[in-house]
């Protein structure tokens, strides 16, 4: 069973995915996905905050990803991987209450769960580079209780590119 923030991230990822593949109205699509999710109001509120935060800073987040993902165009990344990265980079950039390690670990698990087995290593490598570029510490002094329970123990060693190139490969 996942914690409430993990569930909120799952819903936010689903909303971002749907908004990404839907032409025209990503905010409305994301809001609709969140509204219809099976979750408590608090979990939906967290998911909405994350999804709308990502959509509101999309160009900035994609810039961080592009800088870290050498030889990969953000638009050619697998849709799931692209949105996992956007979600985590949003947390790294805008959520001081969530330690970088937690955001990265959660993203790795989302990548493994919703994309491919290779996505975890790819997401880890990109996010660790973004973390370093932002000057964030690898290890927090102490994670908030809610996020600490959600995070899966994972290393920070940089990974390689995903083996799945359904939506494109190296640019």
C-alpha positions as CSV (number, residue, x, y, z in Angstrom):
1,X,0.0,0.0,0.0
2,X,1.4,3.4,-0.9
3,X,1.3,6.5,1.2
4,X,-1.0,9.4,0.5
5,X,1.7,11.5,-1.2
6,X,2.8,8.6,-3.4
7,X,-0.9,8.2,-4.4
8,X,-1.1,11.9,-5.1
9,X,2.0,11.7,-7.4
10,X,0.4,8.7,-9.2
11,X,-2.7,10.7,-9.9
12,X,-0.7,13.8,-10.9
13,X,1.3,11.7,-13.3
14,X,-1.8,10.3,-14.9
15,X,-3.3,13.8,-15.2
16,X,-0.1,15.1,-16.8
17,X,0.1,12.1,-19.1
18,X,-3.5,12.7,-20.3
19,X,-2.9,16.4,-20.6
20,X,0.3,15.8,-22.6
21,X,-1.3,13.5,-25.2
22,X,-4.6,15.6,-25.4
23,X,-4.5,18.4,-27.9
24,X,-5.4,21.9,-26.7
25,X,-6.6,21.9,-23.1
26,X,-4.0,20.2,-20.8
27,X,-5.2,22.0,-17.6
28,X,-8.8,21.1,-18.1
29,X,-7.9,17.5,-19.0
30,X,-5.6,17.2,-15.9
31,X,-8.3,18.7,-13.7
32,X,-10.8,16.2,-15.0
33,X,-8.5,13.2,-14.4
34,X,-7.9,14.3,-10.9
35,X,-11.6,14.9,-10.2
36,X,-12.4,11.4,-11.3
37,X,-9.6,9.7,-9.4
38,X,-10.4,7.4,-6.5
39,X,-8.7,9.1,-3.6
40,X,-9.4,11.2,-0.6
41,X,-9.9,15.0,-1.0
42,X,-6.4,15.6,0.6
43,X,-4.7,13.3,-1.9
44,X,-6.6,14.9,-4.8
45,X,-5.6,18.4,-3.5
46,X,-1.9,17.3,-3.5
47,X,-2.2,15.8,-7.0
48,X,-3.9,19.0,-8.3
49,X,-1.2,21.2,-6.7
50,X,1.6,19.1,-8.4
51,X,-0.1,18.9,-11.8
52,X,-1.0,22.5,-12.0
53,X,2.4,23.5,-10.7
54,X,4.1,21.5,-13.5
55,X,1.7,22.9,-16.1
56,X,2.4,26.4,-14.9
57,X,6.2,26.1,-15.2
58,X,6.4,23.7,-18.1
59,X,9.0,25.6,-20.1
60,X,11.3,26.1,-17.1
61,X,11.0,22.4,-16.1
62,X,11.7,21.2,-19.7
63,X,14.7,23.5,-19.7
64,X,16.2,21.7,-16.7
65,X,15.4,18.3,-18.2
66,X,16.9,19.3,-21.6
67,X,20.1,20.5,-19.9
68,X,20.5,17.3,-18.0
69,X,19.4,14.9,-20.8
70,X,22.3,15.3,-23.1
71,X,21.5,14.0,-26.6
72,X,17.8,13.7,-25.8
73,X,15.1,16.1,-26.8
74,X,12.4,16.4,-24.2
75,X,9.7,16.1,-26.8
76,X,11.1,12.8,-28.0
77,X,11.2,11.1,-24.6
78,X,8.6,8.5,-23.9
79,X,5.4,10.4,-22.7
80,X,5.5,8.6,-19.3
81,X,9.2,9.3,-18.7
82,X,8.8,12.9,-19.8
83,X,6.0,13.5,-17.3
84,X,7.7,11.6,-14.4
85,X,10.7,13.9,-15.0
86,X,8.6,17.0,-15.1
87,X,6.8,16.1,-11.9
88,X,10.0,15.4,-10.0
89,X,11.8,18.5,-11.4
90,X,8.9,20.6,-10.2
91,X,9.3,19.2,-6.7
92,X,13.0,19.9,-6.8
93,X,12.5,23.4,-8.0
94,X,9.4,24.5,-6.2
95,X,8.8,22.3,-3.2
96,X,11.2,23.1,-0.4
97,X,9.2,20.9,2.0
98,X,10.1,17.7,0.0
99,X,13.7,16.6,0.2
100,X,15.4,16.0,-3.2
101,X,16.1,12.4,-2.3
102,X,12.4,11.7,-1.7
103,X,11.4,13.4,-5.0
104,X,14.0,11.4,-6.9
105,X,13.1,8.1,-5.2
106,X,9.4,8.6,-5.8
107,X,10.1,9.4,-9.5
108,X,12.2,6.3,-10.0
109,X,9.4,4.2,-8.6
110,X,6.8,5.9,-10.8
111,X,9.0,5.3,-13.8
112,X,9.4,1.6,-13.0
113,X,5.7,1.2,-12.3
114,X,4.2,3.1,-15.2
115,X,6.9,2.9,-17.9
116,X,9.7,0.3,-18.3
117,X,12.2,-1.4,-16.1
118,X,14.9,0.7,-17.6
119,X,13.1,3.9,-16.9
120,X,14.1,3.9,-13.2
121,X,17.8,4.1,-14.1
122,X,17.2,6.8,-16.8
123,X,15.0,8.9,-14.5
124,X,17.6,8.5,-11.7
125,X,20.4,9.7,-13.9
126,X,18.6,12.7,-15.3
127,X,17.2,13.8,-11.9
128,X,20.5,13.4,-10.1
129,X,22.1,15.7,-12.7
130,X,19.2,18.2,-12.2
131,X,19.7,18.0,-8.5
132,X,23.4,18.7,-8.8
133,X,22.8,21.6,-11.2
134,X,20.3,23.1,-8.7
135,X,22.9,22.7,-5.9
136,X,20.6,20.5,-3.8
137,X,22.0,18.1,-1.3
138,X,21.8,14.4,-2.0
139,X,20.9,13.5,1.6
140,X,18.5,15.6,3.7
141,X,19.1,16.1,7.4
142,X,15.7,14.6,8.0
143,X,12.8,13.9,5.6
144,X,9.3,15.0,6.6
145,X,7.4,12.1,8.2
146,X,4.7,11.9,5.4
147,X,7.3,11.8,2.6
148,X,9.8,9.6,4.4
149,X,7.2,6.8,4.6
150,X,6.5,7.2,0.9
151,X,10.0,7.0,-0.4
152,X,11.6,3.8,-1.5
153,X,15.3,3.3,-0.7
154,X,17.1,3.8,-3.9
155,X,20.7,4.9,-4.8
156,X,21.7,8.0,-6.7
157,X,24.1,6.4,-9.1
158,X,23.6,7.9,-12.6
159,X,21.7,5.6,-14.9
160,X,21.7,5.2,-18.7
161,X,19.2,5.9,-21.3
162,X,15.9,3.9,-21.4
163,X,15.8,0.9,-23.6
164,X,12.3,1.8,-24.7
165,X,12.2,4.1,-27.6
166,X,8.5,3.9,-28.4
167,X,8.2,7.7,-28.4
168,X,11.7,8.3,-29.8
169,X,15.3,7.8,-28.9
170,X,18.3,9.9,-28.8
171,X,17.8,13.2,-30.6
